[in-house]
Amino acid sequence: MTRDSAPDLLVLHSVRVTGFADTPVIARRYGLDPAETEETLRDAEAYGWVQHTAFGGTAGWSLTERGKAENERRLAAELAHAGGAEEVREVYRAFLPLNALLLQACTDWQLRPTAGDRLAANDHSDHAWDARVLRELGDIGRALTPLTDRLSRVLVRFQGYDERFATALERARAGDAAWVDHTDVDSCHRVWFELHEDLIATLGLDRHTAP
């Protein structure tokens, strides 16, 4: 049975998966009310779970270590209540080979080795090279859809990753290279990073030691 997540869990988890973002972005991630999201963030700040910082003209929220632990505690309780832990673990195992393909595709989007420089930057003048990478991303996107469907049958908050990935890929195919790997737009790489973080957090894994 698909389970909806509590709004306060979604606020904390939005901070986790976005990494660093201000209140409107945190609220928009799961379609939450901005004013209620701000109130929840201030409560979380009082508990020492999040902190608001500003630098270089950018401001946003991030999780503290205590907040990360609290987020994972709530996610574990939610997953246990939903009864879908094994399904999420199976999806994660299926995700890992795709993750390797995605990382290679993003590397190929950034670099195009030459005879004299194996780390030469991809200037996107070789249209055949770029077209191959975009085809590979298309294959990855098609493989992502059934995984997202399986996850969202356990927890509603997993919905939309495949749609966001497809939207980013269409923009890249239309000629905007940023939509493959830039972090300042909802690119293929950003969507993928968020999903990876979501799976790791949900399963209580450590990104630095997990496969």
C-alpha positions in Angstrom: 0.0 0.0 0.0 1.4 3.4 -1.0 2.1 5.7 2.0 2.0 9.5 2.1 4.7 11.1 4.1 4.1 13.6 7.0 4.7 17.2 6.1 7.3 17.8 8.8 9.2 14.7 7.5 9.0 16.1 4.0 10.5 19.4 5.0 13.4 17.8 6.8 13.9 15.4 3.9 13.7 18.1 1.3 16.7 19.8 3.0 18.5 16.4 2.9 18.0 15.7 -0.8 18.5 19.3 -2.0 21.6 19.7 0.1 21.4 23.5 0.4 18.4 25.6 -0.5 16.2 28.4 0.8 12.7 28.1 2.0 10.8 28.5 -1.4 12.9 25.7 -2.9 12.5 23.5 0.1 8.7 23.9 0.0 8.5 23.5 -3.8 10.4 20.1 -3.7 7.3 18.3 -2.3 4.6 20.9 -3.1 4.4 22.2 0.5 3.0 25.5 1.7 5.9 28.0 2.0 4.7 29.6 5.2 4.2 26.3 6.9 7.5 25.1 5.6 9.2 28.2 7.1 7.6 27.5 10.4 8.7 23.9 10.4 12.2 24.9 9.5 12.4 27.4 12.4 11.2 24.6 14.7 13.8 22.3 13.3 16.4 25.0 13.8 15.4 25.3 17.5 16.1 21.6 17.8 19.4 21.9 16.2 18.4 19.8 13.1 19.0 22.5 10.5 21.0 25.7 10.1 20.5 28.7 7.9 23.6 30.2 6.4 24.5 32.9 3.9 27.6 33.4 1.8 28.5 35.0 -1.5 25.0 36.4 -2.0 23.4 32.9 -1.5 21.4 31.8 1.5 19.9 28.5 2.5 19.1 25.7 4.8 21.3 22.6 5.4 21.0 19.7 7.8 23.3 19.4 10.8 24.6 16.0 11.9 21.8 15.9 14.5 19.3 16.7 11.7 20.7 14.0 9.5 20.3 11.4 12.3 16.7 12.6 13.0 15.9 12.5 9.3 17.1 8.9 9.0 15.3 7.9 12.2 12.0 9.2 10.8 12.6 7.7 7.4 13.4 4.3 8.9 10.1 4.4 10.9 8.2 5.5 7.9 9.6 2.7 5.8 9.0 0.1 8.5 5.4 1.3 8.7 5.0 1.1 4.9 6.4 -2.5 5.0 8.4 -1.8 1.8 12.0 -2.1 3.0 12.9 -5.1 0.9 11.3 -3.5 -2.2 13.4 -0.4 -1.8 16.5 -2.4 -1.2 15.8 -4.4 -4.4 15.3 -1.1 -6.4 18.6 0.2 -4.9 20.4 -2.9 -6.2 18.9 -2.3 -9.6 19.8 1.4 -9.4 23.5 0.9 -8.9 24.4 -0.4 -12.4 22.4 2.6 -13.9 24.3 4.9 -11.5 27.6 3.7 -13.0 26.3 4.4 -16.5 25.0 7.8 -15.5 28.4 8.8 -14.0 30.2 7.7 -17.2 27.7 9.5 -19.4 28.2 12.7 -17.4 32.0 12.3 -17.7 31.7 11.8 -21.4 29.6 15.0 -21.6 32.3 16.9 -19.8 35.4 15.4 -21.4 36.2 14.3 -25.0 39.7 12.7 -25.0 42.0 13.5 -27.8 45.3 11.8 -29.0 47.3 14.3 -27.0 45.0 14.9 -24.0 42.8 12.2 -22.5 41.3 14.9 -20.2 40.4 17.4 -22.9 37.2 19.3 -22.2 34.3 18.5 -24.4 33.6 21.7 -26.3 30.4 20.1 -27.8 31.7 20.6 -31.4 31.6 16.9 -32.1 27.9 16.4 -32.6 28.2 12.6 -33.0 29.9 12.3 -29.6 27.2 14.4 -27.9 24.4 12.5 -29.7 25.8 9.2 -28.4 25.8 10.5 -24.8 22.3 11.8 -25.1 21.2 8.4 -26.5 22.8 6.7 -23.4 21.0 9.1 -21.1 17.8 8.3 -22.9 18.4 4.6 -22.2 19.0 5.4 -18.6 15.9 7.5 -18.4 13.8 4.6 -19.8 15.3 2.2 -17.3 14.6 4.7 -14.5 10.8 4.8 -15.0 10.0 1.2 -13.8 12.2 1.8 -10.8 10.4 5.0 -9.9 7.1 3.3 -10.3 8.2 0.6 -7.9 9.4 3.1 -5.3 6.3 5.3 -5.5 4.1 2.3 -4.9 5.8 2.1 -1.5 6.2 5.8 -0.7 4.5 8.6 -2.6 7.4 11.0 -2.1 9.5 9.0 -4.7 7.2 10.1 -7.5 8.5 12.3 -10.3 12.1 11.5 -10.5 11.7 9.9 -14.0 9.6 12.8 -15.2 12.1 15.4 -14.0 14.9 13.4 -15.6 13.0 13.2 -18.9 12.3 17.0 -18.8 16.0 17.8 -18.3 17.0 15.4 -21.1 14.6 17.1 -23.5 16.1 20.5 -22.7 19.5 19.1 -23.4 18.4 17.6 -26.7 17.0 21.0 -27.6 20.5 22.4 -27.4 21.1 23.6 -23.8 24.1 21.6 -22.6 23.6 22.7 -19.0 20.7 20.4 -18.5 22.9 17.4 -18.6 25.2 18.1 -15.7 24.9 21.6 -14.2 23.9 21.9 -10.5 22.2 25.3 -10.8 19.3 23.8 -12.9 17.2 20.6 -12.5 19.6 18.7 -14.7 19.8 15.0 -15.4 22.8 14.8 -13.0 21.0 16.9 -10.3 17.9 14.7 -10.4 20.0 11.6 -10.3 22.0 12.9 -7.4 18.8 13.6 -5.4 17.5 10.1 -6.1 20.7 8.5 -5.0 20.7 10.6 -1.8 17.0 9.7 -1.3 17.7 6.0 -1.6 20.7 6.1 0.7 18.9 8.2 3.4 15.8 6.0 3.2 17.9 2.8 3.7 20.1 4.4 6.3 23.3 3.9 4.3 26.5 6.0 4.2 27.2 7.6 0.8 30.9 7.3 1.5 30.8 3.6 2.1 27.7 2.4 0.3 28.2 1.0 -3.2 
